[in-house]
Amino acid sequence: MTGQATGTATVPTAPPRNPVDRYFRISARGSTFGREIRGGLATFFTMAYILVLNPLILGGAKDKFGDQLSGPQLATATALVAAVMTVLMGLVGNLPLALAAGLGLNAVVAYQIAPEMSWPDAMGLVVVEGLIICLLVTTGLREAVMHAIPQPLKQAISVGIGLFIAFIGFIDAGFVRRIPGDTGSVPVELGTGGRLAGWPVLVFSLGVLLTVALMARGVRGALLISIVAMTAVAIAVNEAVDIRPEAWGLTVPKVPDDVVAAPDFGLVGSFSVFGAFQEAGVVTLVLLIFTLILSDFFDTMGTVVGVSSEAGLLDARGNVPGLGRVLLVDGLAAAAGGAASASSNTSYIESAAGVGEGARTGFASVVTGALFGVALFLTPLATVVPAQAAAPALVAVGFLLMSQVRHIEWERYDIAVPAFLTIALMPFTYSITNGIGAGFVSYVVIKTVLGKAREVHPLLWGTAALFLVYFAIDPLQHWLT
């Protein structure tokens, strides 16, 4: 049997079965249509929460003039941009990456940018950010930065993302919770009051056990089977037991009263590219755009590397296939999100759930994007799956990504310390960007003090300097303004 070598695995090759197979290289990457479809479904179900959460974040904030955005219109905009850009990623980038409104980025728009200007001006600033990212891609700078990252740091990024995505799963399901109003103890705890309580947490716990059992048995579609099965269990439990709706979080598992909801496209195109420059000072705008770009730039970088690595698609030097096209679509997604008032769209780490189901090509993204398209009209049905049913898949994927920790040379301080900081700070600060930044800065510093500064790529020097500005953005903003 012949094979195609990658950075993490050897993928068996096979002749294409039809034009679609040939275009997406499904057989060439050792996948099948069944795996791609299952992967696309799993990715959609693990990130469908954004259809509820993005309208809550953006719709709950007010702009400078006290105006708020419509929830139904935000739901439509969120689904529309996710559908179009995820399909485009599949067709152009040919990677199993889904895109939607970026968490963290939407919070920056809602709570930092909107209070300085009107909503159309704020979304216009997001469009500017996306266009700048596209410019960085077309000049080759964004791709060059990714190629300049040493292989051990790329492996550390994958491991850190594994811990981060598992932590997201535990938090979303309520298995791990923040301690409200407690500053003298640990910041998080097990369940409520240090113990697991409530039916929703039980559903999640059973889901984790079911998922890992199916994976250990090598069952095809393990993640998807678990999501569907535990959704059915959650609906049954919610009908049989009197459970407070807020105990489930954003999505209550119940059969919706209405399946079809007409989309409202009222926010699409409601943006102003130049209005922000009349409402806020130049220094403020530059710092806001810088924050958006850096977060979007490196969140995407970490996600693309982590997902591609887990899929076994990296080459011998740790590079992602078709990286330039992937990054261009991601930049366009940021601009499209602003143009539709859905906030900056970016690649989702939940795509790793689809990879865990066997997805290896952009065909899975086409499936996920198509489901977001369906969600435009079936929003009530798309939001039936509670976090407790979807989160076990994130925990399982965290385990898969964690396995790459064995490739890091832990006996070398110039490698081990930056790798450790990258891995630790992603879950501990709830940010991919923070972890990457800490890894870059410490890598440059340690190489320098060991007299190995020449081993550091020039682009890493520049990137580390930008991260120093990023970490000091608050005092700099106060000093400059």
Order of alpha helices (4+ residues) and beta strands (2+ residues): beta-beta-alpha-alpha-alpha-alpha-beta-alpha-alpha-alpha-alpha-beta-beta-alpha-alpha-alpha-alpha-alpha-beta-alpha-alpha-alpha-alpha-alpha-alpha-alpha-alpha
